[in-house]
Amino acid sequence: MNKPIPSPNKRTEVFSGKKFNNGRTLASKARVWMELNEDAFFAIYGYVKGLQAEERRGRLRDRVAVWCVEHQIELGCDGYTFSNTYWAGIARYLVLYDESLRGNPIEFHKSDIDFHGLWPVSYLPELGDSNEAV
């Protein structure tokens, strides 16, 4: 597997092996979802871009969760569920794909994924090209 792409959200906590290992698990889950759901990723991107254009702020995760359920996009592991485990990674992929989303409407919260970084995704090869490994 390739080197991880640094998270666009810089960690502020002290590095630990436990957080790194958990981050690697989160990154692996996010990557599997990304590889299996290219159309869903770009659909979510379009929705988030629309929210940005409307200057809708706050509770983005909840808005995306409802939108995913309404559009039968599974962002989790139990039929039409929305998992924060996956959202942490996907939100970071969205910002890596389109930096303009950072801060409006995507505001990051702490996640162990930031200790590891993200795995490259086949349909977004440019994400891995311009970044150094963590």
N, C-alpha and C positions, 0 to 999 in steps of 0.2 A: 504494500500500500504506500502511496505517496506521503510526503511530509505534510503535517497539518498546516492549515492556513491560520494565521493568528486571528483571533476574534476581533471584531471591530469595537468591542466593548472592553476597555482596559480594566483589568482586575485591580481592586484596591485593597484586597485582603492579603494576608501573608500566604505565600505559596505553601501547599502541603501535598504530600504524596497521595493522601486520601482524596483530596479535592481534584487532583490531576487524574487519578484513576476513575473517579466518578465522571469527570469531564470527558474522558475518553469514551466511556460508555454512552454518555449523552450524545457525543459527536457521532459515534457509530450508528446509533438509532436514527439520528437526524439524517445522516448520509443515506442510509437504507431507504428512508421515506423519500428523500429527494430523488434518488435514482428510480424509484418505482412510480413517482408521481410528478413527472415533468409538467404535464398539462395543469394539474392542480396547483403547482407552485406558481405558474404564470397567471392562473386565474386569481389566486390570492394576491399576487403582485398587482394585478389590475384593480382589484378591490381596494387595496391599501393605497394605491396611487389616486384612486377616486376620492378616498377619504382625505388625502393630502390636498387635493385640488379644492375640496369643499372646506378646507381648514378645520376639519373635525378633529378634536383633540380629546385625550382622556379615554381610558378603558378600551384601548385598542384590542387587547387580547380578547376581551369579552365580545366586542363587535365582530372580530374575525371568527370567534368560536360560533356565534349564532349564524353568521353568514355561511360558514362551512357546513353546518348542520342543514341549513335551508337548501344548500346546493349539493348535498350528499357527498361532501368531501370529508373523508375520514382522516383526521389528523390525530390519530391515536391507534389503539390496538383492538378496540371493541366496537365495531360497527357504528359509524357516525359519531364517534366520541372525539373530544378535543382534549389533548394532553399537553400540559405545561412542559412536560419533558421534551416533546417535539417542538413546541412553539419557541422555546428558547433558541434552539438551533435555527429554525426556519426564519425567525425574525433577524437573526444575524446574517443568514444567507441573503435575505432581502436587502439589507443595508450594504452588504458587499457588492451585490448586483447593482444597486442604485443608491449611492451615498446620499442623495438628496432626501431620502426617507428618514435619515437619522435626526431625531429630535422632533420631527413633524412628519408623520405621526408616531414613529417608533422611538420610544424612550426605553432604554435598557434598564433592567433590574439585575441584581446579582444572580449569577448562575455559575455552577462549577464548570460549565462548558468553556468559560473564559480562561480557565487554567490550562486547558488542553488546546483549544482551537478547533477548527472545523476541517473535515476531510474534503478534498477536492471532489467535484461532481462532474460527471462526464459531459453534460450539456452546458456547463458553465466553466470551460477550461481556463478562461482568462482570469478567474478568481485566484487560481493557484500560481499563475505566471508572475504576477507583480508583487507577491508577498514572500517574505522570508519565513522559514520555519520558526515555531515558537521556541 
